[in-house]
Amino acid sequence: MGGLSLPFPFLQDNNMEKAILKIEIPGIKPLRSGKVRDIFDLGDYLLLVASDRISAFDVILPNGIPGKGKILTQISAYWFKQTENIIPNHLVSVNVKDFPDFCQSAGDMLEGRSMLVKKAKPLPVECIVRGYISGSGWKEYKKNGTVCGIKLPFGLTESEKLSEPIFTPSTKAEEGHDINISFEEAGKRVGGELAGQLRDISIKIYKKAQNMAEDKGIIIADTKFEFGLINNKLILIDEVLTPDSSRFWSIKTYQPGKGQDSYDKQIIRDYLLTLTWDQRPPGPVLPDEIIEKASLRYKEIMDILIH
């Protein structure tokens, strides 16, 4: 198999692209389709293909964000490379020419948004690291002073930096919301020793990425990792440090004590909250201007982080 090549030259301008919502490879059906990614079983390997689908409030919306799948793939490939000295990962190649012959007829669709990966047994927990208190963590803290059962100092404000990053695992839901669980509960699900490894490696990756991002003017407030086993050896899988799995803030505009402007689909969530939609399928069609703003936001964080 060929090696990893970065950057992707075909991502220089995605303004004229059409959103790819359905991934089709002649002669093979997806093993599984998620909110964004379709997974194809290629025998010894899997093919992960990131579509341009966008979801909000756990509902896939009718129109997508052109080029989003390529952006997520490029960012993940970059971080897989940057973290391979901490833990091995599942990435084999991002180059379509390295994929099996029957994939080549769909090459134009797959180019830039696909990763050929090793098959691993996914672990049933998601590994979240929080360096700042925000989102569901902030809501829990306001109620009882804890995040996933971890007692935090009194008097923290929204978006405040924690003295040390904390590991707050969650369940891995096929549908609907993941549920935050304690470290002890994660240990019951995967074993105490393995839970300790997940915690230590997750925090190590986060700290490295945070230092690299800060040099480029970006705060990684929190992020989610997924891990799997190959021959009982732990590896990093899925996506890594993308706008769909992480909360990115600008150092220039960061002000603790309130919610922050994020480099993600917050623009879409904010727009949907102005509607009378009940947050159940089917979702509303997004206006072109909202799609364009979200697309620029995704592209902006890619340009900052990896160029």
Secondary structure in CASP SS format (residue, H / E / C, confidence):
PFRMAT SS
TARGET T0000
AUTHOR 0000-0000-0000
METHOD secondary structure of the structure
MODEL  1
M C 1.00
G C 1.00
G C 1.00
L C 1.00
S C 1.00
L C 1.00
P C 1.00
F C 1.00
P H 1.00
F H 1.00
L H 1.00
Q C 1.00
D C 1.00
N C 1.00
N C 1.00
M C 1.00
E C 1.00
K C 1.00
A C 1.00
I C 1.00
L C 1.00
K C 1.00
I C 1.00
E C 1.00
I E 1.00
P C 1.00
G C 1.00
I E 1.00
K C 1.00
P C 1.00
L C 1.00
R E 1.00
S E 1.00
G C 1.00
K C 1.00
V C 1.00
R E 1.00
D E 1.00
I E 1.00
F E 1.00
D E 1.00
L C 1.00
G C 1.00
D C 1.00
Y E 1.00
L E 1.00
L E 1.00
L E 1.00
V E 1.00
A E 1.00
S C 1.00
D C 1.00
R C 1.00
I C 1.00
S E 1.00
A E 1.00
F C 1.00
D C 1.00
V E 1.00
I E 1.00
L C 1.00
P C 1.00
N C 1.00
G C 1.00
I C 1.00
P C 1.00
G C 1.00
K H 1.00
G H 1.00
K H 1.00
I H 1.00
L H 1.00
T H 1.00
Q H 1.00
I H 1.00
S H 1.00
A H 1.00
Y H 1.00
W H 1.00
F H 1.00
K H 1.00
Q H 1.00
T H 1.00
E C 1.00
N C 1.00
I C 1.00
I C 1.00
P C 1.00
N E 1.00
H C 1.00
L E 1.00
V E 1.00
S E 1.00
V C 1.00
N C 1.00
V H 1.00
K H 1.00
D H 1.00
F C 1.00
P C 1.00
D H 1.00
F H 1.00
C H 1.00
Q H 1.00
S H 1.00
A H 1.00
G H 1.00
D H 1.00
M H 1.00
L H 1.00
E C 1.00
G C 1.00
R C 1.00
S E 1.00
M E 1.00
L E 1.00
V E 1.00
K E 1.00
K C 1.00
A C 1.00
K E 1.00
P E 1.00
L C 1.00
P C 1.00
V E 1.00
E E 1.00
C E 1.00
I E 1.00
V E 1.00
R E 1.00
G E 1.00
Y E 1.00
I C 1.00
S C 1.00
G H 1.00
S H 1.00
G H 1.00
W H 1.00
K H 1.00
E H 1.00
Y H 1.00
K H 1.00
K H 1.00
N H 1.00
G C 1.00
T E 1.00
V E 1.00
C C 1.00
G C 1.00
I E 1.00
K E 1.00
L C 1.00
P C 1.00
F C 1.00
G C 1.00
L C 1.00
T C 1.00
E C 1.00
S C 1.00
E C 1.00
K E 1.00
L E 1.00
S E 1.00
E E 1.00
P E 1.00
I E 1.00
F E 1.00
T C 1.00
P C 1.00
S E 1.00
T E 1.00
K C 1.00
A C 1.00
E C 1.00
E C 1.00
G C 1.00
H C 1.00
D C 1.00
I C 1.00
N E 1.00
I C 1.00
S C 1.00
F H 1.00
E H 1.00
E H 1.00
A H 1.00
G H 1.00
K H 1.00
R H 1.00
V H 1.00
G C 1.00
G H 1.00
E H 1.00
L H 1.00
A H 1.00
G H 1.00
Q H 1.00
L H 1.00
R H 1.00
D H 1.00
I H 1.00
S H 1.00
I H 1.00
K H 1.00
I H 1.00
Y H 1.00
K H 1.00
K H 1.00
A H 1.00
Q H 1.00
N H 1.00
M H 1.00
A H 1.00
E H 1.00
D C 1.00
K C 1.00
G C 1.00
I E 1.00
I E 1.00
I E 1.00
A E 1.00
D E 1.00
T E 1.00
K E 1.00
F E 1.00
E E 1.00
F E 1.00
G E 1.00
L E 1.00
I E 1.00
N C 1.00
N C 1.00
K E 1.00
L E 1.00
I E 1.00
L E 1.00
I E 1.00
D C 1.00
E C 1.00
V C 1.00
L C 1.00
T C 1.00
P C 1.00
D C 1.00
S C 1.00
S E 1.00
R E 1.00
F E 1.00
W E 1.00
S E 1.00
I C 1.00
K C 1.00
T C 1.00
Y C 1.00
Q C 1.00
P C 1.00
G C 1.00
K C 1.00
G C 1.00
Q C 1.00
D C 1.00
S E 1.00
Y C 1.00
D C 1.00
K C 1.00
Q H 1.00
I H 1.00
I H 1.00
R H 1.00
D H 1.00
Y H 1.00
L H 1.00
L C 1.00
T C 1.00
L C 1.00
T C 1.00
W C 1.00
D C 1.00
Q C 1.00
R C 1.00
P C 1.00
P C 1.00
G C 1.00
P C 1.00
V C 1.00
L C 1.00
P C 1.00
D H 1.00
E H 1.00
I H 1.00
I H 1.00
E H 1.00
K H 1.00
A H 1.00
S H 1.00
L H 1.00
R H 1.00
Y H 1.00
K H 1.00
E H 1.00
I H 1.00
M H 1.00
D H 1.00
I H 1.00
L H 1.00
I H 1.00
H C 1.00
END
